[in-house]
Each structure stands twice: as C-alpha cells, then as structure tokens.
C-alpha cells in the first residue's frame, strides 16, 4: 500500500511540466504520528522551494518495489546526509 506522508506538499506556484534531471538525494518523510523516516531518492523536478522525488517505499499490491513520487519542501531534501543537531 502506498503511504502518503504528512510533510508532502505540492508547490502552490505550479508544477514544472517536464523532468529536469535525475539527482541522487536523501529525503526526510514525516508520518501522521510525527515519526521521521529517511530514505534515498531521486530528485526529478523542482521549484525554488519544492522538490519532486522518486523513492522506493512500500510499493503497490503485487509490486512491492515499485517507485513512488512525492513533492516535498526543499528543506526535507539533501544531496549529502547531514547529522541533525
């Protein structure tokens, strides 16, 4: 089953119509209970404050390793994983 995360957010200024690249990143997801989950992902589209990423989550029925897409704020996406203070 596909999980939607509490910190997913579509950019209000509109979505770029085409993929802009494939940059390997790390993302932070926050579930409804406030728990954080960090995953490797690929950034594919972005605006000044949002990034669309492709990641492997729980997948779909019959396709457990299928990629999922999510829009996140840029502050939840990193090229290099950094230790949180």
N, C-alpha and C positions, 0 to 999 in steps of 0.2 A: 504494500500500500504506500502511496506517495504521501510524505509528510510535508505539510506547509509549516513554516516557522514564523514565530511572532515578529521577527525583525525583517521579514520580506516586505519590500515596498517598491511599487512601480514608480518610475520617475514622473513627476507631475508635468514636466515641460515636454513630454513626448518621448517616444522610443525611437532610436535610430533604426532605419529600415533594413540595414544590412549588417552582417557581422563585420567587425572592424579589425579582427586579428584573433590570435589564439595565444594568450599569455598564461603561463602556469602560475597559479596563485594559491594561497591558503585563505579559507573563509571561516567566519565565525557565525554560527547559527544559534539562535536563542529559541527554546521551545516555550510553550504556554506556561510552564511552571517556573520559567526563569533560568533553567539549566542551559549551560553553554556547550556547544559541540563544535569542534574544529575539524575541518576536512580539506584535503587537497581539491582543487577545482581548476577550471579553465575559464578565464575571462574572455568574453566574445564580443560584447557590445558595452559601451559606457557613455555616460554623460559627465558633466562636471562634478556631480555628486552621487551618481548611482552606477553600479556595475552589474551586468547580466553575466551569470556564471553557469557553467555546466558542471555537474558533480554526480558522483555515483552515491546514491543514498540507499534506501530500502528497495528501490525499483518498483516494478509493477507486477501484478499477478501473472505468473508464467514467465516473467522477465526480471529476475531478481537483481541483475547487474545493469539494468537499463539506466541511462543517464537522465537526470532531471535538470530543469532550468529554474533559476531563481534570480530575481532582482534584489540587490542589497545596497545599502548605503556604502559609499566608498570607504568609510571608516571601518567597515567589517571585512575588508578585503586587503590582503598583503601579498607582496611578491616574496618577501622573506618573513618567516615566522619570527616574531619577537616575543621575548619574555614580558609578560604583563607585570606591572609594578603594583 
